């Protein structure tokens, strides 16, 4: 199932060069980032895994975003 954004962008060419895009962190001025993974059925299925009894908790360092 496509998201609305995928449906709108499907088959369209970018109107700007990727080299002109500056990617910024989703959360500016972050200190600690704690993530929860494989916590919903659709994502687990995409990864070829099952949803466990407990969520997978992991961290990301600010300079890896």
N, CA, C, O and CB atoms as a CASP TS submission, in Angstrom:
PFRMAT TS
TARGET T0000
AUTHOR 0000-0000-0000
METHOD Language model
MODEL 1
PARENT N/A
ATOM      1  N   UNK     1       0.843  -1.183   0.000  1.00  0.00           N
ATOM      2  CA  UNK     1       0.000   0.000   0.000  1.00  0.00           C
ATOM      3  C   UNK     1       0.890   1.249   0.000  1.00  0.00           C
ATOM      4  O   UNK     1       1.763   1.393   0.856  1.00  0.00           O
ATOM      5  CB  UNK     1      -0.960  -0.004   1.227  1.00  0.00           C
ATOM      6  N   UNK     2       0.670   2.127  -0.939  1.00  0.00           N
ATOM      7  CA  UNK     2       1.463   3.352  -1.042  1.00  0.00           C
ATOM      8  C   UNK     2       0.931   4.422  -0.106  1.00  0.00           C
ATOM      9  O   UNK     2      -0.273   4.541   0.123  1.00  0.00           O
ATOM     10  CB  UNK     2       1.467   3.869  -2.481  1.00  0.00           C
ATOM     11  N   UNK     3       1.872   5.201   0.432  1.00  0.00           N
ATOM     12  CA  UNK     3       1.465   6.366   1.216  1.00  0.00           C
ATOM     13  C   UNK     3       1.042   7.467   0.241  1.00  0.00           C
ATOM     14  O   UNK     3       1.290   7.372  -0.961  1.00  0.00           O
ATOM     15  CB  UNK     3       2.627   6.856   2.163  1.00  0.00           C
ATOM     16  N   UNK     4       0.417   8.489   0.760  1.00  0.00           N
ATOM     17  CA  UNK     4      -0.003   9.610  -0.080  1.00  0.00           C
ATOM     18  C   UNK     4       1.217  10.268  -0.731  1.00  0.00           C
ATOM     19  O   UNK     4       1.172  10.639  -1.904  1.00  0.00           O
ATOM     20  CB  UNK     4      -0.798  10.647   0.753  1.00  0.00           C
ATOM     21  N   UNK     5       2.313  10.414   0.034  1.00  0.00           N
ATOM     22  CA  UNK     5       3.533  11.026  -0.502  1.00  0.00           C
ATOM     23  C   UNK     5       4.106  10.178  -1.634  1.00  0.00           C
ATOM     24  O   UNK     5       4.546  10.717  -2.649  1.00  0.00           O
ATOM     25  CB  UNK     5       4.585  11.205   0.613  1.00  0.00           C
ATOM     26  N   UNK     6       4.104   8.849  -1.465  1.00  0.00           N
ATOM     27  CA  UNK     6       4.613   7.966  -2.526  1.00  0.00           C
ATOM     28  C   UNK     6       3.756   8.099  -3.782  1.00  0.00           C
ATOM     29  O   UNK     6       4.278   8.170  -4.895  1.00  0.00           O
ATOM     30  CB  UNK     6       4.637   6.492  -2.048  1.00  0.00           C
ATOM     31  N   UNK     7       2.452   8.131  -3.595  1.00  0.00           N
ATOM     32  CA  UNK     7       1.546   8.239  -4.741  1.00  0.00           C
ATOM     33  C   UNK     7       1.765   9.554  -5.500  1.00  0.00           C
ATOM     34  O   UNK     7       1.748   9.573  -6.731  1.00  0.00           O
ATOM     35  CB  UNK     7       0.083   8.136  -4.273  1.00  0.00           C
ATOM     36  N   UNK     8       1.971  10.651  -4.762  1.00  0.00           N
ATOM     37  CA  UNK     8       2.185  11.950  -5.399  1.00  0.00           C
ATOM     38  C   UNK     8       3.520  12.013  -6.134  1.00  0.00           C
ATOM     39  O   UNK     8       3.621  12.662  -7.175  1.00  0.00           O
ATOM     40  CB  UNK     8       2.118  13.059  -4.361  1.00  0.00           C
ATOM     41  N   UNK     9       4.544  11.346  -5.606  1.00  0.00           N
ATOM     42  CA  UNK     9       5.885  11.419  -6.189  1.00  0.00           C
ATOM     43  C   UNK     9       6.141  10.354  -7.244  1.00  0.00           C
ATOM     44  O   UNK     9       7.068  10.494  -8.042  1.00  0.00           O
ATOM     45  CB  UNK     9       6.914  11.299  -5.105  1.00  0.00           C
ATOM     46  N   UNK    10       5.355   9.310  -7.266  1.00  0.00           N
ATOM     47  CA  UNK    10       5.575   8.179  -8.166  1.00  0.00           C
ATOM     48  C   UNK    10       5.628   8.620  -9.625  1.00  0.00           C
ATOM     49  O   UNK    10       4.708   9.267 -10.126  1.00  0.00           O
ATOM     50  CB  UNK    10       4.480   7.139  -7.979  1.00  0.00           C
ATOM     51  N   UNK    11       6.734   8.254 -10.305  1.00  0.00           N
ATOM     52  CA  UNK    11       6.870   8.545 -11.719  1.00  0.00           C
ATOM     53  C   UNK    11       7.271   9.971 -12.047  1.00  0.00           C
ATOM     54  O   UNK    11       7.361  10.325 -13.223  1.00  0.00           O
ATOM     55  CB  UNK    11       5.612   8.243 -12.390  1.00  0.00           C
ATOM     56  N   UNK    12       7.511  10.790 -11.052  1.00  0.00           N
ATOM     57  CA  UNK    12       7.883  12.186 -11.294  1.00  0.00           C
ATOM     58  C   UNK    12       9.381  12.365 -11.084  1.00  0.00           C
ATOM     59  O   UNK    12       9.964  11.760 -10.185  1.00  0.00           O
ATOM     60  CB  UNK    12       7.089  13.139 -10.365  1.00  0.00           C
ATOM     61  N   UNK    13       9.988  13.178 -11.898  1.00  0.00           N
ATOM     62  CA  UNK    13      11.416  13.482 -11.767  1.00  0.00           C
ATOM     63  C   UNK    13      11.597  14.622 -10.770  1.00  0.00           C
ATOM     64  O   UNK    13      10.728  15.483 -10.631  1.00  0.00           O
ATOM     65  CB  UNK    13      12.041  13.853 -13.148  1.00  0.00           C
ATOM     66  N   UNK    14      12.730  14.617 -10.084  1.00  0.00           N
ATOM     67  CA  UNK    14      13.044  15.705  -9.153  1.00  0.00           C
ATOM     68  C   UNK    14      13.220  16.996  -9.937  1.00  0.00           C
ATOM     69  O   UNK    14      13.746  16.977 -11.049  1.00  0.00           O
ATOM     70  CB  UNK    14      14.325  15.386  -8.324  1.00  0.00           C
ATOM     71  N   UNK    15      12.788  18.110  -9.374  1.00  0.00           N
ATOM     72  CA  UNK    15      12.943  19.390 -10.061  1.00  0.00           C
ATOM     73  C   UNK    15      14.135  20.171  -9.507  1.00  0.00           C
ATOM     74  O   UNK    15      14.238  21.382  -9.707  1.00  0.00           O
ATOM     75  CB  UNK    15      11.662  20.221  -9.932  1.00  0.00           C
ATOM     76  N   UNK    16      15.031  19.475  -8.813  1.00  0.00           N
ATOM     77  CA  UNK    16      16.250  20.081  -8.291  1.00  0.00           C
ATOM     78  C   UNK    16      17.284  18.967  -8.150  1.00  0.00           C
ATOM     79  O   UNK    16      16.917  17.812  -7.935  1.00  0.00           O
ATOM     80  CB  UNK    16      15.994  20.813  -6.916  1.00  0.00           C
ATOM     81  N   UNK    17      18.574  19.296  -8.268  1.00  0.00           N
ATOM     82  CA  UNK    17      19.602  18.261  -8.139  1.00  0.00           C
ATOM     83  C   UNK    17      19.796  17.850  -6.677  1.00  0.00           C
ATOM     84  O   UNK    17      19.775  18.695  -5.782  1.00  0.00           O
ATOM     85  CB  UNK    17      20.933  18.757  -8.728  1.00  0.00           C
ATOM     86  N   UNK    18      19.983  16.567  -6.446  1.00  0.00           N
ATOM     87  CA  UNK    18      20.190  16.062  -5.094  1.00  0.00           C
ATOM     88  C   UNK    18      21.384  16.747  -4.419  1.00  0.00           C
ATOM     89  O   UNK    18      21.362  16.974  -3.209  1.00  0.00           O
ATOM     90  CB  UNK    18      20.401  14.546  -5.126  1.00  0.00           C
ATOM     91  N   UNK    19      22.412  17.073  -5.185  1.00  0.00           N
ATOM     92  CA  UNK    19      23.600  17.726  -4.628  1.00  0.00           C
ATOM     93  C   UNK    19      23.275  19.084  -4.008  1.00  0.00           C
ATOM     94  O   UNK    19      24.039  19.585  -3.183  1.00  0.00           O
ATOM     95  CB  UNK    19      24.656  17.898  -5.711  1.00  0.00           C
ATOM     96  N   UNK    20      22.151  19.682  -4.398  1.00  0.00           N
ATOM     97  CA  UNK    20      21.784  20.990  -3.844  1.00  0.00           C
ATOM     98  C   UNK    20      20.992  20.877  -2.535  1.00  0.00           C
ATOM     99  O   UNK    20      20.652  21.887  -1.919  1.00  0.00           O
ATOM    100  CB  UNK    20      20.970  21.769  -4.865  1.00  0.00           C
ATOM    101  N   UNK    21      20.704  19.647  -2.120  1.00  0.00           N
ATOM    102  CA  UNK    21      19.905  19.432  -0.905  1.00  0.00           C
ATOM    103  C   UNK    21      20.821  19.281   0.292  1.00  0.00           C
ATOM    104  O   UNK    21      21.797  18.532   0.238  1.00  0.00           O
ATOM    105  CB  UNK    21      18.999  18.185  -1.047  1.00  0.00           C
ATOM    106  N   UNK    22      20.520  19.982   1.369  1.00  0.00           N
ATOM    107  CA  UNK    22      21.268  19.838   2.612  1.00  0.00           C
ATOM    108  C   UNK    22      20.379  19.089   3.599  1.00  0.00           C
ATOM    109  O   UNK    22      19.335  19.593   4.012  1.00  0.00           O
ATOM    110  CB  UNK    22      21.714  21.235   3.186  1.00  0.00           C
ATOM    111  N   UNK    23      20.803  17.872   3.976  1.00  0.00           N
ATOM    112  CA  UNK    23      20.033  17.074   4.916  1.00  0.00           C
ATOM    113  C   UNK    23      20.373  17.511   6.339  1.00  0.00           C
ATOM    114  O   UNK    23      21.544  17.603   6.708  1.00  0.00           O
ATOM    115  CB  UNK    23      20.313  15.561   4.717  1.00  0.00           C
ATOM    116  N   UNK    24      19.349  17.774   7.121  1.00  0.00           N
ATOM    117  CA  UNK    24      19.518  18.212   8.504  1.00  0.00           C
ATOM    118  C   UNK    24      18.910  17.182   9.440  1.00  0.00           C
ATOM    119  O   UNK    24      18.057  16.400   9.019  1.00  0.00           O
ATOM    120  CB  UNK    24      18.874  19.601   8.729  1.00  0.00           C
ATOM    121  N   UNK    25      19.328  17.163  10.705  1.00  0.00           N
ATOM    122  CA  UNK    25      18.735  16.224  11.660  1.00  0.00           C
ATOM    123  C   UNK    25      17.233  16.469  11.813  1.00  0.00           C
ATOM    124  O   UNK    25      16.769  17.609  11.759  1.00  0.00           O
ATOM    125  CB  UNK    25      19.431  16.341  13.027  1.00  0.00           C
ATOM    126  N   UNK    26      16.493  15.400  12.002  1.00  0.00           N
ATOM    127  CA  UNK    26      15.048  15.511  12.193  1.00  0.00           C
ATOM    128  C   UNK    26      14.741  16.235  13.498  1.00  0.00           C
ATOM    129  O   UNK    26      13.776  16.995  13.588  1.00  0.00           O
ATOM    130  CB  UNK    26      14.390  14.117  12.187  1.00  0.00           C
ATOM    131  N   UNK    27      15.571  15.992  14.506  1.00  0.00           N
ATOM    132  CA  UNK    27      15.390  16.624  15.808  1.00  0.00           C
ATOM    133  C   UNK    27      16.596  17.528  16.056  1.00  0.00           C
ATOM    134  O   UNK    27      17.665  17.029  16.407  1.00  0.00           O
ATOM    135  CB  UNK    27      15.229  15.552  16.953  1.00  0.00           C
ATOM    136  N   UNK    28      16.453  18.845  15.883  1.00  0.00           N
ATOM    137  CA  UNK    28      17.600  19.733  16.086  1.00  0.00           C
ATOM    138  C   UNK    28      17.989  19.826  17.564  1.00  0.00           C
ATOM    139  O   UNK    28      17.151  19.681  18.454  1.00  0.00           O
ATOM    140  CB  UNK    28      17.288  21.130  15.542  1.00  0.00           C
ATOM    141  N   UNK    29      19.261  20.068  17.796  1.00  0.00           N
ATOM    142  CA  UNK    29      19.803  20.232  19.154  1.00  0.00           C
ATOM    143  C   UNK    29      19.397  19.088  20.072  1.00  0.00           C
ATOM    144  O   UNK    29      18.954  19.307  21.199  1.00  0.00           O
ATOM    145  CB  UNK    29      19.338  21.554  19.752  1.00  0.00           C
ATOM    146  N   UNK    30      19.551  17.882  19.583  1.00  0.00           N
ATOM    147  CA  UNK    30      19.196  16.707  20.377  1.00  0.00           C
ATOM    148  C   UNK    30      20.333  16.351  21.303  1.00  0.00           C
ATOM    149  O   UNK    30      21.498  16.582  20.980  1.00  0.00           O
ATOM    150  CB  UNK    30      18.849  15.514  19.475  1.00  0.00           C
ATOM    151  N   UNK    31      20.012  15.797  22.436  1.00  0.00           N
ATOM    152  CA  UNK    31      21.022  15.373  23.395  1.00  0.00           C
ATOM    153  C   UNK    31      21.103  13.865  23.461  1.00  0.00           C
ATOM    154  O   UNK    31      22.178  13.286  23.303  1.00  0.00           O
ATOM    155  CB  UNK    31      20.726  15.941  24.772  1.00  0.00           C
ATOM    156  N   UNK    32      19.983  13.234  23.690  1.00  0.00           N
ATOM    157  CA  UNK    32      19.932  11.788  23.804  1.00  0.00           C
ATOM    158  C   UNK    32      18.807  11.282  22.902  1.00  0.00           C
ATOM    159  O   UNK    32      17.691  11.801  22.932  1.00  0.00           O
ATOM    160  CB  UNK    32      19.717  11.341  25.291  1.00  0.00           C
ATOM    161  N   UNK    33      19.109  10.282  22.115  1.00  0.00           N
ATOM    162  CA  UNK    33      18.116   9.734  21.208  1.00  0.00           C
ATOM    163  C   UNK    33      17.935   8.263  21.541  1.00  0.00           C
ATOM    164  O   UNK    33      18.864   7.470  21.392  1.00  0.00           O
ATOM    165  CB  UNK    33      18.535   9.930  19.719  1.00  0.00           C
ATOM    166  N   UNK    34      16.759   7.901  21.985  1.00  0.00           N
ATOM    167  CA  UNK    34      16.434   6.519  22.315  1.00  0.00           C
ATOM    168  C   UNK    34      15.382   6.048  21.325  1.00  0.00           C
ATOM    169  O   UNK    34      14.350   6.698  21.153  1.00  0.00           O
ATOM    170  CB  UNK    34      15.930   6.378  23.797  1.00  0.00           C
ATOM    171  N   UNK    35      15.637   4.926  20.677  1.00  0.00           N
ATOM    172  CA  UNK    35      14.763   4.424  19.618  1.00  0.00           C
ATOM    173  C   UNK    35      14.109   3.109  20.036  1.00  0.00           C
ATOM    174  O   UNK    35      14.649   2.360  20.850  1.00  0.00           O
ATOM    175  CB  UNK    35      15.552   4.232  18.312  1.00  0.00           C
ATOM    176  N   UNK    36      12.946   2.849  19.466  1.00  0.00           N
ATOM    177  CA  UNK    36      12.235   1.591  19.674  1.00  0.00           C
ATOM    178  C   UNK    36      12.057   0.961  18.301  1.00  0.00           C
ATOM    179  O   UNK    36      11.515   1.592  17.393  1.00  0.00           O
ATOM    180  CB  UNK    36      10.843   1.807  20.405  1.00  0.00           C
ATOM    181  N   UNK    37      12.510  -0.276  18.143  1.00  0.00           N
ATOM    182  CA  UNK    37      12.437  -0.929  16.840  1.00  0.00           C
ATOM    183  C   UNK    37      11.616  -2.199  16.840  1.00  0.00           C
ATOM    184  O   UNK    37      11.383  -2.812  17.882  1.00  0.00           O
ATOM    185  CB  UNK    37      13.803  -1.235  16.358  1.00  0.00           C
ATOM    186  N   UNK    38      11.181  -2.585  15.646  1.00  0.00           N
ATOM    187  CA  UNK    38      10.367  -3.787  15.417  1.00  0.00           C
ATOM    188  C   UNK    38       9.211  -3.825  16.408  1.00  0.00           C
ATOM    189  O   UNK    38       8.952  -4.849  17.040  1.00  0.00           O
ATOM    190  CB  UNK    38      11.228  -5.074  15.542  1.00  0.00           C
ATOM    191  N   UNK    39       8.529  -2.706  16.532  1.00  0.00           N
ATOM    192  CA  UNK    39       7.445  -2.621  17.509  1.00  0.00           C
ATOM    193  C   UNK    39       6.068  -2.591  16.863  1.00  0.00           C
ATOM    194  O   UNK    39       5.073  -2.361  17.550  1.00  0.00           O
ATOM    195  CB  UNK    39       7.624  -1.398  18.364  1.00  0.00           C
ATOM    196  N   UNK    40       5.992  -2.815  15.570  1.00  0.00           N
ATOM    197  CA  UNK    40       4.680  -2.920  14.950  1.00  0.00           C
ATOM    198  C   UNK    40       4.750  -3.936  13.813  1.00  0.00           C
ATOM    199  O   UNK    40       5.802  -4.132  13.206  1.00  0.00           O
ATOM    200  CB  UNK    40       4.196  -1.535  14.431  1.00  0.00           C
ATOM    201  N   UNK    41       3.648  -4.563  13.542  1.00  0.00           N
ATOM    202  CA  UNK    41       3.590  -5.711  12.648  1.00  0.00           C
ATOM    203  C   UNK    41       4.111  -5.409  11.241  1.00  0.00           C
ATOM    204  O   UNK    41       4.875  -6.206  10.696  1.00  0.00           O
ATOM    205  CB  UNK    41       2.178  -6.207  12.562  1.00  0.00           C
ATOM    206  N   UNK    42       3.721  -4.284  10.640  1.00  0.00           N
ATOM    207  CA  UNK    42       4.139  -3.980   9.264  1.00  0.00           C
ATOM    208  C   UNK    42       5.654  -3.864   9.163  1.00  0.00           C
ATOM    209  O   UNK    42       6.252  -4.393   8.226  1.00  0.00           O
ATOM    210  CB  UNK    42       3.482  -2.678   8.778  1.00  0.00           C
ATOM    211  N   UNK    43       6.270  -3.193  10.097  1.00  0.00           N
ATOM    212  CA  UNK    43       7.729  -3.026  10.062  1.00  0.00           C
ATOM    213  C   UNK    43       8.417  -4.367  10.283  1.00  0.00           C
ATOM    214  O   UNK    43       9.381  -4.688   9.587  1.00  0.00           O
ATOM    215  CB  UNK    43       8.190  -2.006  11.130  1.00  0.00           C
ATOM    216  N   UNK    44       7.945  -5.139  11.226  1.00  0.00           N
ATOM    217  CA  UNK    44       8.530  -6.452  11.491  1.00  0.00           C
ATOM    218  C   UNK    44       8.449  -7.322  10.241  1.00  0.00           C
ATOM    219  O   UNK    44       9.407  -8.019   9.908  1.00  0.00           O
ATOM    220  CB  UNK    44       7.816  -7.141  12.676  1.00  0.00           C
ATOM    221  N   UNK    45       7.317  -7.285   9.551  1.00  0.00           N
ATOM    222  CA  UNK    45       7.129  -8.074   8.340  1.00  0.00           C
ATOM    223  C   UNK    45       8.114  -7.658   7.255  1.00  0.00           C
ATOM    224  O   UNK    45       8.681  -8.512   6.575  1.00  0.00           O
ATOM    225  CB  UNK    45       5.697  -7.933   7.830  1.00  0.00           C
ATOM    226  N   UNK    46       8.325  -6.339   7.086  1.00  0.00           N
ATOM    227  CA  UNK    46       9.290  -5.832   6.104  1.00  0.00           C
ATOM    228  C   UNK    46      10.689  -6.350   6.386  1.00  0.00           C
ATOM    229  O   UNK    46      11.457  -6.627   5.464  1.00  0.00           O
ATOM    230  CB  UNK    46       9.295  -4.305   6.097  1.00  0.00           C
ATOM    231  N   UNK    47      11.018  -6.480   7.670  1.00  0.00           N
ATOM    232  CA  UNK    47      12.351  -6.918   8.083  1.00  0.00           C
ATOM    233  C   UNK    47      12.460  -8.437   8.173  1.00  0.00           C
ATOM    234  O   UNK    47      13.525  -8.963   8.498  1.00  0.00           O
ATOM    235  CB  UNK    47      12.707  -6.303   9.419  1.00  0.00           C
ATOM    236  N   UNK    48      11.361  -9.147   7.885  1.00  0.00           N
ATOM    237  CA  UNK    48      11.379 -10.602   7.966  1.00  0.00           C
ATOM    238  C   UNK    48      11.438 -11.108   9.400  1.00  0.00           C
ATOM    239  O   UNK    48      11.961 -12.191   9.664  1.00  0.00           O
ATOM    240  CB  UNK    48      12.548 -11.143   7.191  1.00  0.00           C
ATOM    241  N   UNK    49      10.905 -10.325  10.317  1.00  0.00           N
ATOM    242  CA  UNK    49      10.930 -10.688  11.738  1.00  0.00           C
ATOM    243  C   UNK    49       9.516 -10.716  12.293  1.00  0.00           C
ATOM    244  O   UNK    49       8.562 -10.319  11.625  1.00  0.00           O
ATOM    245  CB  UNK    49      11.802  -9.701  12.544  1.00  0.00           C
ATOM    246  N   UNK    50       9.403 -11.180  13.493  1.00  0.00           N
ATOM    247  CA  UNK    50       8.112 -11.174  14.171  1.00  0.00           C
ATOM    248  C   UNK    50       8.170 -10.177  15.319  1.00  0.00           C
ATOM    249  O   UNK    50       9.248  -9.833  15.804  1.00  0.00           O
ATOM    250  CB  UNK    50       7.738 -12.597  14.685  1.00  0.00           C
ATOM    251  N   UNK    51       7.011  -9.724  15.745  1.00  0.00           N
ATOM    252  CA  UNK    51       6.948  -8.806  16.877  1.00  0.00           C
ATOM    253  C   UNK    51       7.095  -9.633  18.149  1.00  0.00           C
ATOM    254  O   UNK    51       6.333 -10.570  18.386  1.00  0.00           O
ATOM    255  CB  UNK    51       5.606  -7.981  16.881  1.00  0.00           C
ATOM    256  N   UNK    52       8.077  -9.278  18.955  1.00  0.00           N
ATOM    257  CA  UNK    52       8.318 -10.006  20.193  1.00  0.00           C
ATOM    258  C   UNK    52       7.440  -9.513  21.329  1.00  0.00           C
ATOM    259  O   UNK    52       6.606  -8.623  21.160  1.00  0.00           O
ATOM    260  CB  UNK    52       9.767  -9.892  20.584  1.00  0.00           C
ATOM    261  N   UNK    53       7.649 -10.112  22.486  1.00  0.00           N
ATOM    262  CA  UNK    53       6.889  -9.706  23.672  1.00  0.00           C
ATOM    263  C   UNK    53       7.331  -8.337  24.175  1.00  0.00           C
ATOM    264  O   UNK    53       6.558  -7.621  24.812  1.00  0.00           O
ATOM    265  CB  UNK    53       7.045 -10.743  24.784  1.00  0.00           C
ATOM    266  N   UNK    54       8.583  -7.980  23.882  1.00  0.00           N
ATOM    267  CA  UNK    54       9.142  -6.715  24.368  1.00  0.00           C
ATOM    268  C   UNK    54       9.731  -5.942  23.182  1.00  0.00           C
ATOM    269  O   UNK    54      10.253  -6.553  22.249  1.00  0.00           O
ATOM    270  CB  UNK    54      10.233  -6.967  25.468  1.00  0.00           C
ATOM    271  N   UNK    55       9.656  -4.630  23.207  1.00  0.00           N
ATOM    272  CA  UNK    55      10.245  -3.842  22.110  1.00  0.00           C
ATOM    273  C   UNK    55      11.771  -3.900  22.149  1.00  0.00           C
ATOM    274  O   UNK    55      12.375  -4.164  23.188  1.00  0.00           O
ATOM    275  CB  UNK    55       9.774  -2.375  22.187  1.00  0.00           C
ATOM    276  N   UNK    56      12.365  -3.650  21.006  1.00  0.00           N
ATOM    277  CA  UNK    56      13.821  -3.561  20.897  1.00  0.00           C
ATOM    278  C   UNK    56      14.190  -2.103  21.136  1.00  0.00           C
ATOM    279  O   UNK    56      13.737  -1.223  20.404  1.00  0.00           O
ATOM    280  CB  UNK    56      14.344  -4.072  19.488  1.00  0.00           C
ATOM    281  N   UNK    57      14.989  -1.844  22.128  1.00  0.00           N
ATOM    282  CA  UNK    57      15.409  -0.480  22.467  1.00  0.00           C
ATOM    283  C   UNK    57      16.868  -0.311  22.031  1.00  0.00           C
ATOM    284  O   UNK    57      17.711  -1.162  22.316  1.00  0.00           O
ATOM    285  CB  UNK    57      15.237  -0.191  24.013  1.00  0.00           C
ATOM    286  N   UNK    58      17.153   0.793  21.341  1.00  0.00           N
ATOM    287  CA  UNK    58      18.536   1.073  20.952  1.00  0.00           C
ATOM    288  C   UNK    58      18.746   2.580  20.929  1.00  0.00           C
ATOM    289  O   UNK    58      17.783   3.342  21.017  1.00  0.00           O
ATOM    290  CB  UNK    58      18.869   0.447  19.564  1.00  0.00           C
ATOM    291  N   UNK    59      19.984   3.010  20.813  1.00  0.00           N
ATOM    292  CA  UNK    59      20.273   4.447  20.835  1.00  0.00           C
ATOM    293  C   UNK    59      20.897   4.869  19.504  1.00  0.00           C
ATOM    294  O   UNK    59      21.403   4.045  18.742  1.00  0.00           O
ATOM    295  CB  UNK    59      21.220   4.803  22.018  1.00  0.00           C
ATOM    296  N   UNK    60      20.846   6.140  19.257  1.00  0.00           N
ATOM    297  CA  UNK    60      21.528   6.754  18.120  1.00  0.00           C
ATOM    298  C   UNK    60      22.328   7.929  18.677  1.00  0.00           C
ATOM    299  O   UNK    60      21.852   8.677  19.531  1.00  0.00           O
ATOM    300  CB  UNK    60      20.504   7.219  16.992  1.00  0.00           C
ATOM    301  N   UNK    61      23.523   8.069  18.186  1.00  0.00           N
ATOM    302  CA  UNK    61      24.329   9.213  18.584  1.00  0.00           C
ATOM    303  C   UNK    61      23.975  10.390  17.687  1.00  0.00           C
ATOM    304  O   UNK    61      23.622  10.206  16.522  1.00  0.00           O
ATOM    305  CB  UNK    61      25.849   8.887  18.506  1.00  0.00           C
ATOM    306  N   UNK    62      24.070  11.584  18.224  1.00  0.00           N
ATOM    307  CA  UNK    62      23.685  12.794  17.491  1.00  0.00           C
ATOM    308  C   UNK    62      24.415  12.906  16.151  1.00  0.00           C
ATOM    309  O   UNK    62      23.824  13.371  15.176  1.00  0.00           O
ATOM    310  CB  UNK    62      23.967  14.032  18.341  1.00  0.00           C
ATOM    311  N   UNK    63      25.672  12.497  16.077  1.00  0.00           N
ATOM    312  CA  UNK    63      26.427  12.668  14.835  1.00  0.00           C
ATOM    313  C   UNK    63      26.146  11.573  13.801  1.00  0.00           C
ATOM    314  O   UNK    63      26.761  11.572  12.734  1.00  0.00           O
ATOM    315  CB  UNK    63      27.902  12.698  15.141  1.00  0.00           C
ATOM    316  N   UNK    64      25.236  10.648  14.093  1.00  0.00           N
ATOM    317  CA  UNK    64      24.893   9.605  13.120  1.00  0.00           C
ATOM    318  C   UNK    64      23.592   9.900  12.384  1.00  0.00           C
ATOM    319  O   UNK    64      23.195   9.124  11.515  1.00  0.00           O
ATOM    320  CB  UNK    64      24.788   8.262  13.815  1.00  0.00           C
ATOM    321  N   UNK    65      22.928  10.986  12.706  1.00  0.00           N
ATOM    322  CA  UNK    65      21.652  11.301  12.053  1.00  0.00           C
ATOM    323  C   UNK    65      21.874  12.117  10.808  1.00  0.00           C
ATOM    324  O   UNK    65      20.914  12.476  10.127  1.00  0.00           O
ATOM    325  CB  UNK    65      20.726  12.048  13.003  1.00  0.00           C
TER
END
